[in-house]
Each structure stands twice: as structure tokens, then as C-alpha cells.
Amino acid sequence: MRVLPTDLLSTSRRESGPLIRLALPICGAQLAQAGMSVVDIMMTGRHSATDLAAVSVGASLWMPLMLFMTGTLMGLTPIVAHLLGGNRRQQIRPNVHQALWIGVVMGVISAILLWFCVAPVFRWMEVPEAVAQQAQAYVGAVAFGMPGVAIFLSLRAFSDGVNHTRPALWISLIGLAVNIPSNYLLINGGEAVVTLFGSATPALIADIPALGAWGCGIATALAMWVMSLAMMLYTQRSRAYGDIELWQSPSLPDMAVIRELLFVGVPIGVAIFVEVTLFTVIALFIASLGEIVVSAHQVALNYTSLLFMLPLSLGMALTVRVGNTLGRGDAHLARLVAWNGILIAFGVAVLNSVVLWFTASSVIALYTHNLEVQALTLSLIGLAMLYQVSDSLQVAMAGALRGYKDTRVIMLITLLAYWLVGLGGGHLLGDYGLGSWLAPMGVHGYWIGLVAGLTVAAVLLGERLRRRSRRMIVKMHQSEA
């Protein structure tokens, strides 16, 4: 049952092209959606420091909710991939309908939480009153878009599962194209548009007041609904989905199907939520180390996160390829497909590390002119190169395991590796050191903890994948016998 080099080489020749073609549109969609956050920060920052702070604080509340929804609804992708691989296309539509029910309910619950629960959180966080008021208005506006983005995420999970990842890219770009002018108009008001276009500006637009952070929230919600409606229209009109007529014979809620979707999806949502909150907690811990340290940490993290988009997308594409192969009943080939994807992710990680090595100084200078911040950020880049390898391997392994519908163990490994090893070890090294052996290492200790946590995750996920793939091959042989 060993993976032979000759088998892996022949699989690589067949599978690498389809995997990369699946992953690149996913990567573009991820970058486009990240671009919306960048636009929000840039435009509110130019309007006022209070609005910038409000958007930053507000995003720290609604983004984890949206990412939890994203992970939970991603449970649809391996299910659809299995059905497609097994040529059970008639079962895809009812599964998508149940995912839409889940998405709408989650979107409504998220909106209610954002409307009624943010004020107590802001008081607990001791957010200044002026910032809290603006942040509450911003989050309240974003809440209207949560059901819309949940529908988009459900339909995206379906489309990815049938090997059609390009719509997510194009529709995310449409969302960005709506977000930019809407932000400019609603944050700065009609006067800013008059400054650009003069008397050609319609009076209806010229009279719009500057809404600051609230306007940014309205623009974000608008972009969410535009993406949702565009995805609904595309899945209805496109011929790319063949005989899967998604919008015919709508299904009422079916608790048996919903339970399966949640069984696969909720652990993914929890794992993503844990990862996001890990970085939030680390940022809070290092806040006491001073603005130079905080700035260097954020610059290094932001730059490496952009490079991580491609390995992340490979992991998501690998879920589909492994799921398709298992759906056809070929567990041996699924194992080869998984390890081929992991080798590609490793190659991308090495390439990212080379890019970091040669571009770090120039790119860091674009973020800041402060020489102290530049020097400290550069010292973190060496650790980031290790971080890229560990993170790329673990995200590819997690993607392969999701193709096996094996998500609960990923959640448990994530909790152990990220929080116990990553955060616990980082906090120990950063704030306390190792007694007389090692002095407290500050932010470097936290980054060493991250590298250690991600490495532990990669080792544990790799062993889980080895066992899971072997078990599926044995099961296949038994069923054939």
C-alpha cells in the first residue's frame, strides 16, 4: 500500500494541470475579496482616524462570523464532489437547496447578533465612545448583507464542487467593482464626486451626505448582495452545470440532509474560526510591546498572508479533486491525488520563501518609512519563510482530508496545534522565556510559536491522511472481494 514514485509521477502528469486550473480562479477570488477589506481601510483612513478605528474594530466582529459561515458552508463542496464523481448528479440539487437553507438561517442569525450584541462587546472592550458609535453604525449596516453573502457562499461551494471555480473569481471582481465607487460616494459624500466630475454630477448623487464608517458598511452590504444576486443569476443561466437544473423543484428543509451537511461543515467552520481568533489574540498579547513591535508584526503578517493565498487555494481545489476521485470509488488514485497536491503545495511554499528572500526589503519599504519597523519586520521574515512551508503543507493536507469528508479530526488537531502549541508556546517564549536558559523573546517568541504550531499541525494531519487513505483502500478491496 506504499505510494510508489512511478505511480505518483504518472498521477502528477495527469492531475497537476486540472488541480492548478481549479486553484488559480479560487486564488483570484480570495485576493479580490481581500481587496475589499484593503479598500475599506484605505478609504476610511483617508476620511478620518475615528472612522478608520471604527471600521477596524467592527471588522474584528463581523469577519469571524462570516468566516465561520464560509467554513460551515464549505462542507457542501466535498459532498457535491463525491456525488459528481459517482455520477449521482440528480442528488446534487437537493443537497444545494439544504445548504441554502442553512446559509439563510446562519446569515439571519449573524445579522441579529451584529444588531443587538455589539454594544455590550464594545463596552467590555472599553472602546472609546466616539469610535464605538461609529463602529456600531458600521456593523449594523454590514449586518444587512450577511444573508446575501451566505447565499453567495452556498452557491460558490456548489460551483467549486462541480469543478467550476471561475464564477467565484468573476463575481468577486464584480463585488470589488461595486465596493470601490460605493465606498467613495458613501464615505465621502456627494461633494467628493462633484470634485471629480464637476457639474456633470447628477443632483441626486451630489446631495448625498458624507457617512464615514456607516457609509462603508452600507457599501459592503451592497457588494454582498450584488455578489449573491450575480451568483444566483449565473447558476440559473449558465450551461456549465449541464443537467443540474439548480433552480427547479425547490426542496423544503430536510433534517437528514441538513445534519450531514452540518456534520461535515461545522468542524471546518470551527477550525477556520480558531485560526482567525488565534491571530487576533496574538495581536492583543503583543500590543503591550509597543507600536514599533505591533507595526512590524502587522506588516510581516499582511505580506506573508498575501503569498499564502495560492497554497490556501490549492488546498480548497484538492478537496474537490480528492472528492471526485473517491466518488468514482477509486481510493488508491485518491491517495495519489492527495499526495501529489501536497507536493505541489510544498513547491509553491519553497517558491514563496524565495520570493520573500529577494523582495522583503523592497516590499517592507512600501508599507512604512520607519527604519525601526523595517528592521524588525525584516527579522521576522526569516521565520516567515519557515512559516510558509509549514502552513502550506498543513492547509494542503487539511484540504485532502476534507475530500475524504474527514473534518472533525482536523478541528481537533487545529485546536491542539494552534492554541496549545502555537499560542501557548509563543506566549511562553515571548513573555517568559525558558528561565535561565533563554530570556523572553518578545514578538520573535510568538512567531516561533506559530511556526511550531503549524509544524505540529502538518505532522499530525499528514499522519491522519496516511491512515485515512490506507483505511479507504482496505475498505475498497473488501467491498470488491
N, C-alpha and C positions, 0 to 999 in steps of 0.2 A: 504493500500500500504506500510505499515511498513515492515522493514526487521525483520522477526521473528527469535529468536535464534534457534528454531528447524530447520527452513528452511536453515539457514546459516550453522548449524552444518552438515546437510546432504550434502549440497553443498561442504563444506570443505572436507568431506571424499572422494568425487568423484573428485574434482578439484585440490586439493593441489598437488597431485602426478604429474599429467600432467604439471601443472604450473612450478613446480620446475625442472622437466626434461627438459622443454623448456629453463628455465632461466640459468641453470648451463653451458651448452655449450656457451651461449651468454656471460656469465661472463668470461669463459676461453678465448674467442676470444678477449674480451675487455682487459684482462690482457696481452695477447700476443701482441696486438697492442701497449699497453702502454710500454711493454718491449722493443719495437724497439726504442722508444724515450730514454729510460734509456740507452740502448746500445750506441746510438748516442752520448749522453752526456758523458758517461764514456770513450769511445774510443777517442773522440776528446779532452777531458780533459787531457788524458794521452799524447796526441801528442803535444799540446801547448795551452797556455792560450788564444792566439789570435783566434785559431780555435774553441775553446770552446765558446768563446764570439760570434763568427760569427754564429755558429750553434744555439745558444740560441736566438740571435736576429732574425735570419732568420726564425726559427720555430715560432716565435711570429707573423709572417706574413702569412705563408702558412697554419699553423694549423687551424686558424679561418676559412679560406676559405674551407678547407677540411671538417670541422665540419658543416659548413653551407650546403655544398653539402650532407653530411651524413643525416642531419635533413630533407632536402628537399626530398631526395630520400626515406626516411622512410615513406613518405606519401603513397608509394605503399603498404606497409605492411598491414594496415587495409583494404585497398581496396581488396587485394588478400584474406585476411582472411574472409571478408564478402562474396566474390564470392565462396570461398571454402565451407563455412558454408551453403550457399544457394544452393549448388550443381550446380553452374553455372561455371563449370570448363572450358568450351570452351571459356569463356570471359577472362580468366586469361592471356593467351598468348598475345593477342593484348595489354593489359594493360602493361605487362612487356616490350614489344617492344617499347611502347611510353616512358616508364621510361628510357630505354636505350638511346633513342634519347635525352631526357632531360639530362641524365648523360653525354653523349659525349659532348653536347653543353656546359654544365657547366664546364666540365673538360678542354675544349679548351679555354674558356673564362678565367678560373682561370690561365691557363698556360700563356696566353697573358699578363694578369695583373702582374704575377710574373716576366715575362721577361722585361717588359717595365716600370713598375711603382714603382719598389722597390728603385731605386736610389734616386728619389726625397723624398721618405719617410725616407730613411736613412739620407739624408741631413737635413730634418726637425727635425729628432730625434737627430741630432748632434752626430751621431755615429762616433767614431774615424776612420780616413781614412783607416788604415790597416784592421780594423775589417770590415768596410763597403765593401771593395773589396772582402774579403773572403766570407762575407755573401751573396753578390750579386752572386758570383760564385756558392755557395751552393744552393741558392734559384733557380737560373737558371737551375741547374741540376734537382732539385726536380720537377720543372715545367713539365719536360718531362713525369713524372709519373702521373700527375693529371688526364688525360683522362683515364688511366688504372685503377686508384683507383675508379674513378666514375663508370666504368663498373662493377667493383667488388661490390661496394656498391649497385648498382641497382639489381644485381643478388642475393646479400645477402638479400635485402629487400623482394624479391620474395620468396626465400627459407624460410625465417623466417615466412612469411605469410602463407605458407602451412605446418606449424608446423615442419619444418625440419631445426633445428638450428645447428646441428653438423657440417655441411660443413664449416660454418664460423669459427668454432674453429680449425678444422684441417688445413684449408687453411691459417689461420692467423699464426699458428705454422710453416707452410711451409715458409711463408713470413719472420718470425723471423729467421728460419734456413738459409735462403738466406742472410738476412741482416747482421748477425754476421760475417761470413767469408768475405763477400764482403767489409764490413766496415774495417775489419782488414787489408785486402790487399790494398784497395784503399787509406785509410787514411795514412797508414804507409809505403806503397810501398813494392816492391818485396823483399827488403833486410830483412824486418821483417819476411817474410815467410822463407827465407833462414836460418835465425837464428833458426827457429823452426825445419825445416826439412833437413837442410844441402844440400848436393849435390843432394839429391833426388828431389829438387825443379826444375820443368821444366824451361828452359831458358826464355820462353815467359813470365812466371809469375815473374821470378827473375828480369827482366828488367823493370818492371812497376815502375814508379817514385812515390814517396810519394806525394799525392794530398791534404792531410789535409781535410779541410771543404768541398772543391769541391768533393773529393772522397766520403765523407759521403753523399752528395747529390746524387751522381750517384748511390751509393748502395741503397739509399732509393727509388729512381725511379725504379731501377731494381727489388726490392722486390715488389713494387706496381704492376708492370706489370706481374711478376710471379704469384702473387695472383689473378690477373684478368684472366690470361690465364688458371690457375688451376680451377677457378670457372666456366669459360666457358666450359671447358672440362668436369667437373663434372656434370653440369646441362644438358649436351648433352648425357652423357653416363649412368648416374645413373638411376636405376629403381625406386628410392624412390619417384619420382614425378608422377608415374602412367601414365595416358594417356595425361598428359600435355606435348606435344612434342614442347618444347620451341623454338627450332631452325628450325622449319619448317614454310614455308609460311611467311617470314618476312613482317612486316607491314610498309608502308610509314608513315610519320608523320601525325597524326590525331589531329587537333587542339582541337576538342571537348574533347577527352580523355586527352590530354595534359593539358587542362585547369582544368579538375577535379583533376588530379594528383598534379598540382601546387597549386590549391585551398586548398588541404589537406596538402601538403608537405611544402610549403614555410613558413607558420607560425611556423612549427616545426623547420625549419632551423633558422628562426629569433630568436626563443626562445633559442635555443642552442647557437647561436652566442652571444646573450645578456648575457647569463650566463658566457660564456668564457671571454668575454671582461670585465665583472664585476670584475673577479679575477685579470685580467691584470691591470685594473685601480686602484684597491686597492693596488696592489704591487707597483705601481708608487707613490701613496699617502704616503705609509709608508717608501718609500726609504729614505726620509729626516730624519727619526728617528734613523738612524744608522745601521751599519752592523749586530750588535747583534740582533736587532729587526727584520730586514729583514730575517736573517738566521732562527730565531725561527719561524717566520711566514711561511716560505717555508717548513721547516721540519714538522711542525704540519699539514699544508695543504696537503703535499705529503703523509704522513702516513694515514690521515683520508680519502684521496681520494682513496687509495687502498682498504680500507674497504668498501667504498661506491659502489664499482663495483657490489656487489651482489644485493643491493636494486635497482640500476640502471638497472640491467639485469632483475630483477623481473618486473619492470615497462614496459620494452620492451616486455617481454613474456605476460604480462597482456593485452597489446594491441591486441595480436594475439588471446588470449582466449576469450576476450570480443567480438572481431570482428567476430570470428567463431560463437559464440552463437547468436549474432544479425543477422548474415547471415541466420541462421536457423529460424529466426522470433520469437525467444523466448526472449522478452525484460525482463520478470520477472527473468528468470535464469541469463541473462546477468548482471542484477543488483546484484544478489547474488555472481556471479563470481567476479565482480569488488570489492565488499567489502571483500570477502574472501582474495583476493590478497592483499588488503590494510592491513588486519590484519596480514598476513604473513610478509609483509614488516615491520610492526611495531615490530613484534617479532624479525626479523633479526636486526633491529635497536637497540633493547634492548641488543641483544647478542653482537653486535659491541661495544656498550658502556661498557659492562662488559669486553670485550677483551681490550679496551682502558685502563680501570681502572687498570687491572692487568699487562699489558705488557708495558705501556707507558715508564716507566723509562728505561727498558732494551732496547727497540727499539730505543728510542731517543739517547741512548749512542752509538748505531751503526752508527747513522748519523753524530755525532760530539762528540769530546772530550772536547769542550769548556764548562766549567761549567756554565758560564753565559747564554749561548744559551740553555743548557739543562734545567736550572731552569725556564727560560722564556717560553720555549716550554711546559714544564710540566704545567705551569699555564694556558696555552691556551687549554690544553687537557680537562679540566673540561667544558669549553664552547663547545669544540668539541663533547662532549657526548650529549649535548642538540642539537647541530647542526645535529648530526646523525639522531636523532628521527624526527626532522622537515623535513630534506632533504629526508629521506626515505619515509615519508608519502606523501610529495608533488610529488615526482617522480612516486610513485605508482598511485596516483590519476591522474596525467597527462597521464600516460600510459593507464589507464582505459578510460579516456576521448578520447584519440586518437583512441581507439577501437570503439568509437561512431562516429569517423570522426569529432570530435569537437576540432579543433586545433586553430582557431582564438582567442577564449576566453583565451586559455592557453597562447598565445603570449601576450595578453593584461595584464593578471594577472602577468606574468613574468616581463614585463616592469615595472608595478606598484610596485610589491613586491621587486624585486631585486634592481632596480635603485632608486626609491623614498625612500622606507623604508630601504632596505639593505645598499646601498651606501650612500644615503643622511643621514640616521640616524647614520651610522657608522662614516661618516666624521664629523658630528656634535659632537658626543660623543668623538671621537678620538682626534680632533684638538681643539675643543672649549669648550666641557663640557656643563653644564647647568647653566651657570652664577655662582652665589654664592652657588647654591645647590650642584654642582658637578664639580670638576676640570677636565680638559682634561684627558682622559683615555688612550691615545696613541693606541697601537695595540689592546688592550683589547676592546676599544670602537668600533673598526672596526669589531671585531669578535662578539660583542653583536649585532651590526647592522646586520651582516649576519644571526645570529640566529633569530632576529626579522623579517627580510625579508622572510626567509624560512618559519617561522611560519605563517606569514600573507598569503603567497602563499598556504600553506597547508589548512588553514581555507577557503580561497576563492575557491580553487579548489574542496574541499570537498563539499561546498555548491553548486557549479556548477554541480558536479557529481550527487548530490541528486536530483536537479531539472531536469537535463537532463535525468536521468534514469526514474524518475517518468513520464516525458513527453512521453518517448518512450513506457512505459507501457500503458498509456492512449491511445496513438495512436494505439497500438496493439489491445486493447479492442474495439476501434471504428471501426477498419477495420474488426474485427471478427463480430461485430454487423451488 
